[in-house]
């Protein structure tokens, strides 16, 4: 009787790890070969918020940051375009209980009249006439298109459920080193030493034995979550170049289907401070209100009725908006998350086999360092990582 196939392990349960596990479980060789798939992670989506686990803190919209010259990330993002169709169909069939919301996304650019060409692949793409938009802030260029946003915790929980429904198993366990994969504390969970491990450990890649990637660093992001269910469109203002990532000063307003809106943001490289800074929160609220005046509740800007009747349109236009503190009553919380960045960009590759404590060897695929990429890229990188795994499967497993 042939022995049961050795399991494949995905390390990490952030958005990258979970989407990689889903794509692995959906692949024909894994399904036909009945290869066990296990996710092992220190932190899971429903744990208390932690800056090191940025997936539940992310703004989370389907938006690429791939520079036109960045062929690698562009390829991954373009490979993710079917994911837009899948998520769109999911939203169309089940509505916003999926955690997904369809919205119009408007981008403003200051200091350039160019936009990332990859945005032109989105539905309903148009170039706005800035001069006709009556903006209260300077802008040199603007585009709009249809996109998706999501409530991260809802979306991550659906991925967890999807993994379970496909036969995958999820475990909370701390792995000090890749060589520890044959330790009885791990094999008692997954059955035997794995044949392959996919490393999706984000910032954990700094300290994980056998990886210890010193080129990984945090890019601190601070956001403000407000309650504004009347805001159903997304806005972003880019000041300066993206430089192949989410560079420059980027202000964004990302509504979610649950009525909350994420306002951001910051990109503070190498900054490990895990708590909100008050001055940063004030700056975010100011910038967000500039690009989306509709954030301010209608009652705050409504004029008093005159004895002689309602005010004229001219008087309404003269009303002062955007004053400091205008959004204070809407604030739900202030959040900080560490994007898992890497000096050389995403590490997506097959590495040398690792020798386990028992002397066995395990194949290793790396998929981490996505701090400068948008959420939609996770599917493209997941598929590419799975391709690397499947290429190493014995020929009979692919039949």
C-alpha positions, 0 to 999 in steps of 0.5 A: 500500500502506497504511503500517504503523501507528505504534507505541504506547509504554508507559514504565515496567516496574513493575506499572503499566506492565506491566499497562497494556501487557497490557491494551493488547495485549489490546484489540480495536483494537490486535489488529485493527489490528496496532498495535505495542506497545513497553515502554521502561524503565530498570529491569526486574523481574529486575534487582537490587533497587532501592528506586526500583523498588518492584514487586519489593519490594511486599508484593503482596496483593489489597487495596484502600485506597480510602476510602469517600469516595474515589470515584475510587480506589473506581471503579478498584478496583471495575473491578479486581474482574474481575482477582480472578476472572481471578487466581483462575481462574489460581490454580485452574487452575495452582496456586501456580506462578503466584505466586498464593496464595489465603488468608484475610485478617483485618483488625484496627482500633484506635480505630474500629469501621468498616472500608472498605466495599469489603472487603465485596465480597470473597468470604466477608466476615464481621465478627468478634466481637473479644471472642471472639478472645482477642487479646493486643493491644487491638482495637475491630473485626475483619473477615475475607474471602478474598483473594489474595497473590502473589510479585511477581517470579514475577507480574511475570515472568508479565506479561513472558511475557504481553506477549511472547506477545501480540506486545509488545516490551520494551526497556531504554533510558533516555529523558531526555525525551518529545521524545527518542522520535523519537531514532534510539536509540529509533526503532531499537528501535521502528521509527518515532516512536510515535503515542502514549506512556503514561507509567507512570514512577512516581518517574521522573516527577520527572526525565523531561523533558516531565513533570517532576512536582514533586508526585511524592515517595517514600513509604518502606516498610521490610519484613522478609522471613522464612521461615515456610512454616507461615503461610498466612493474612494479617493486618493491624492498622490503628491510626488512619484510612486517610485514603483511603490506606495511612495511620496505623500499619499492621502487616501479615503477608503470606504468599507461596506460596513460603513467605516472609512479608513483615512490615511496615511503614512509610510515611515520606513524602519519605524517600529513605533507601534502606537498612534502619534497624535500629530500624525492623526491630526494631519491625516484628518486634515488631508482626508477632508481636503480631498473628500469634503463629503466626509463632513456630516451634512448637519455640520455644514447645513445653514440655519434657515432664514426667516425669509426662507431657505438660503440661496445656493450662493450662501450655501457655497459660502459656508465654511467647511474643513475646519480643524476638529470637524471629523472628531466626533466620527473617529472610531479608532487610530491604528498602526500597522507595519507593512512587511517591506524588503530592500530588494522587493518581494522575495518570490523564489525557490530556495535551497532545500533545508535540512530538518532536525531529523536529517530529512530535507524539505523543499522551500519556496519564499513568498514575502516582502510585499510591503509596497504592493496593494492587496490585489497583488496577493493573488498573483504572487500566490499563484506564482508561488504555487507554480514553483511548488507544483513544478517540484512535485513528482511526475506521478503526482501531476497525473 
